[in-house]
Amino acid sequence: MKTEEEIVKHLRLTYGASLLTKREIATELGVSRATIDRMRLEGEIESIIIRKQVRFKFSELIRLIT
């Protein structure tokens, strides 16, 4: 089993400090994109809208995983 530090290191190498798409965050959390939409609507995950596209901060992914 990976430690929290190993998980964060892997994710940083994979995504860097960029904003994540709905598909990327859903894949990492092991849920559907519809679940991500529900989580957004219920305030469980914070998102950013950029030119009508939903993006998520890397820190949100880390918060949800750890």
Buried (B, 14 or more C-beta within 10 A) or exposed (E): EEEEEEBBEEBEEEBEEEBBBBEBBBEBBEBEBEBBBEBBEEEEBEBEEEEEEBBBBBEBBBEBEE
